[in-house]
Every structure is written in C-alpha cells, then in structure tokens.
Amino acid sequence: MQKTALIPYAHLPRAHHDRHVLTSTVDVLGTAHWLLGECAPQTRGDFLPFDALVVSVDPSGSVELTELSAVRARWPHLDRLPDGGFVVAASRTRRHEDANQVQVFDALGRETSSFSVGDAIEHLLVDESGHIWVGHFDENPAGIRRWSATGRLAWTSDGARIPGLFDCYALNVSGTAAWACPYTDFPLVEILPNRPERPVKVWANRIRGANAVAVHGGQVAFYGGYGGERDRLARGELTEASVEPVDVGLLTLPDGSVPGRRRVVGRGSRIYVQAEPFTAWGVLDVNS
C-alpha cells in the first residue's frame, strides 16, 4: 500500500518541554499554538482554575508567548482570534458550569467574557472573521454551529438537511467557510454561511469513519478510519453529487512511522497531524 509522509511543520521550542501539553492546534492563518500547564490534567475530583502559557509558532518560525490567567477547562480546546486573543473551551460541561464553558481572553491573556456552546465538543475552530465553529460528538445532538466571539449563535445545522448528522467526525474551517464529514452517513458537506440562499451543499460519500478532511478545488482527502484503517489516507474527486474514490494509502509521520495517539486539524487544503508527545506538527497539503 502506498505511503505518504507528512511534511514537518512546527515544533514546540525545547525550552518549554518541561511543561505539560494540555492541547494544541493550528489556526486559520497557519500558526501553531500549544496550551501548556505546570501540571497534568486532573482526571477526578475538584478542579481549580490554573494559569497557563500559550506558545505560538508562526509559519516563519517566530515564537510568541501569552500567559493566560485562571483557565477553567479540564480537557480544553484552544484557538486564536484575529485580534490576537484566544478562545479556550471545556469539551465537557457540568450543569452548574455551563456559563463558564468557553473563555475568551484578550491579547494580554486577560479573560474578557465567557459563555456556553453546549456539551461534548469534538472540534472547535475559529475562522478568519473571528467566528467560532463547534462540532459535537454523539453525546450532544446539536450538530455543527457557528458562534460569535461574544457567544451569539450565528449559524446552526438545524434544518440544513445534512443526512445522518449525529456526530461531527471531521470538521475543516478555512476563511469563513467550513467542510464537514459527519457520522452516520459520512457525506462531504460544504457550509458557506455568507451564502444565505444556499449555505449547505452535500456530496454523497462512500469513505467511512474519517476524522479529518481537506479539500482543494475538485480534490478531497480523508484521513483516518475504523480499526485497521485509522492511518488510512483516502483521496477522491468531486463530481456534481458525490465523492468518487481515487486511491487509498497510509499517512505516516515524517520518519515513515505511523502515529499512535494523535491530534488532527483540517484547514482548507491541509490536514495537520500531531502525534504523542504532542510537541511537533506535520502537514499534508492536497494542493502540493
């Protein structure tokens, strides 16, 4: 089976390897961010707010540090806002904590607001306009929604006629648009909220179980799958109504090995992959 190796993309500077990586992402402009804490996340018991450090590495390799005060998320999601601030969100909520689920920090690391987007966050990605896209896993049937940075619901998949939308397996946000591949039917879905007359377009798709997707023109790539296909890279072409498979192979780390535990982020034509110990990002670009 053909193997495709990720291209090395961004590394956490070694000076920060003594801290715990709580989460990491790559933003819409291609800058990688790591949220670091002094201690590993507590899996049980009371959870107190903590100070955290965001280390940002832009595509040129420049490093920026931002201290965040009183982070409340036990299992956080992170992304950057266009004004230089950050969004940190707890993937799970407790009833009495809902209003504090999403924290918005300014560029100096000070919390400016908080709100709730609902339990069971699978993906949280900020677009170029500063809107926050959230896809949920199956313990919350809310589907896919787009929020303002002040907590106003700006778009929802309710009534969008996305077939089998039960769990947002894959979400890709680029510019102000999104692509998704949700369970149970795994259609490829394009969402253009600024096109109110037809914000959603759907392509039937036979590739099942991917947790990342990238699209460029008429080309699409799906990464991941069930069981022995967790490292699968499946490529396809878009017709008017469906995704037609072209080839299937494996996506590996730059050294040719397969990742174990990993994070993935989809941004336009790119799929970013970060394997344990979560200090380095690799990239696959469909437009290369």
Secondary structure as the mmCIF struct_conf table of DSSP 4:
data_model
#
loop_
_struct_conf.conf_type_id
_struct_conf.id
_struct_conf.beg_label_comp_id
_struct_conf.beg_label_asym_id
_struct_conf.beg_label_seq_id
_struct_conf.end_label_comp_id
_struct_conf.end_label_asym_id
_struct_conf.end_label_seq_id
STRN STRN1 LYS A 3 ALA A 5
HELX_LH_PP_P HELX_LH_PP_P1 LEU A 6 LEU A 6
STRN STRN2 ILE A 7 HIS A 11
HELX_RH_3T_P HELX_RH_3T_P1 ARG A 14 HIS A 16
TURN_TY1_P TURN_TY1_P1 HIS A 17 ASP A 18
BEND BEND1 ARG A 19 ARG A 19
STRN STRN3 HIS A 20 VAL A 26
TURN_TY1_P TURN_TY1_P2 VAL A 28 LEU A 29
BEND BEND2 GLY A 30 GLY A 30
STRN STRN4 ALA A 32 GLY A 37
BEND BEND3 GLU A 38 CYS A 39
HELX_LH_PP_P HELX_LH_PP_P2 ALA A 40 GLN A 42
BEND BEND4 ARG A 44 GLY A 45
STRN STRN5 PHE A 50 VAL A 57
TURN_TY1_P TURN_TY1_P3 PRO A 59 SER A 60
STRN STRN6 VAL A 63 VAL A 71
BEND BEND5 ARG A 74 TRP A 75
STRN STRN7 PRO A 76 ARG A 80
TURN_TY1_P TURN_TY1_P4 PRO A 82 ASP A 83
BEND BEND6 GLY A 84 GLY A 84
STRN STRN8 PHE A 86 ALA A 90
BEND BEND7 SER A 91 ARG A 92
HELX_RH_3T_P HELX_RH_3T_P2 ARG A 95 ASN A 100
BEND BEND8 GLN A 101 GLN A 101
STRN STRN9 VAL A 102 PHE A 105
TURN_TY1_P TURN_TY1_P5 ALA A 107 LEU A 108
BEND BEND9 GLY A 109 GLY A 109
STRN STRN10 GLU A 111 PHE A 115
BEND BEND10 ASP A 119 ASP A 119
STRN STRN11 ILE A 121 VAL A 126
TURN_TY1_P TURN_TY1_P6 GLU A 128 SER A 129
BEND BEND11 GLY A 130 GLY A 130
STRN STRN12 ILE A 132 HIS A 136
TURN_TY1_P TURN_TY1_P7 ASP A 138 GLU A 139
TURN_TY1_P TURN_TY1_P8 PRO A 141 ALA A 142
STRN STRN13 ILE A 144 TRP A 147
TURN_TY1_P TURN_TY1_P9 ALA A 149 THR A 150
BEND BEND12 GLY A 151 GLY A 151
STRN STRN14 LEU A 153 THR A 156
TURN_TY1_P TURN_TY1_P10 ASP A 158 GLY A 159
BEND BEND13 ALA A 160 ALA A 160
TURN_TY1_P TURN_TY1_P11 PRO A 163 GLY A 164
BEND BEND14 PHE A 166 PHE A 166
STRN STRN15 ASP A 167 SER A 174
TURN_TY1_P TURN_TY1_P12 GLY A 175 THR A 176
STRN STRN16 ALA A 177 TYR A 183
TURN_TY1_P TURN_TY1_P13 THR A 184 ASP A 185
STRN STRN17 LEU A 188 ILE A 191
TURN_TY1_P TURN_TY1_P14 PRO A 193 ASN A 194
TURN_TY1_P TURN_TY1_P15 PRO A 196 GLU A 197
BEND BEND15 ARG A 198 ARG A 198
STRN STRN18 VAL A 200 TRP A 203
STRN STRN19 ALA A 204 ALA A 204
BEND BEND16 ASN A 211 ASN A 211
STRN STRN20 ALA A 212 HIS A 216
TURN_TY1_P TURN_TY1_P16 GLY A 217 GLY A 218
STRN STRN21 GLN A 219 TYR A 223
BEND BEND17 TYR A 226 TYR A 226
HELX_RH_3T_P HELX_RH_3T_P3 GLY A 227 GLU A 229
TURN_TY1_P TURN_TY1_P17 ARG A 230 ASP A 231
STRN STRN22 ARG A 232 LEU A 238
BEND BEND18 GLU A 240 ALA A 241
STRN STRN23 SER A 242 SER A 242
STRN STRN24 VAL A 243 THR A 252
TURN_TY1_P TURN_TY1_P18 PRO A 254 ASP A 255
BEND BEND19 GLY A 256 GLY A 256
HELX_LH_PP_P HELX_LH_PP_P3 SER A 257 PRO A 259
BEND BEND20 GLY A 260 ARG A 261
STRN STRN25 ARG A 262 ARG A 267
TURN_TY1_P TURN_TY1_P19 GLY A 268 SER A 269
STRN STRN26 ARG A 270 ALA A 275
TURN_TY1_P TURN_TY1_P20 GLU A 276 PRO A 277
STRN STRN27 ALA A 280 ASP A 285
TURN_TY1_P TURN_TY1_P21 VAL A 286 ASN A 287
#
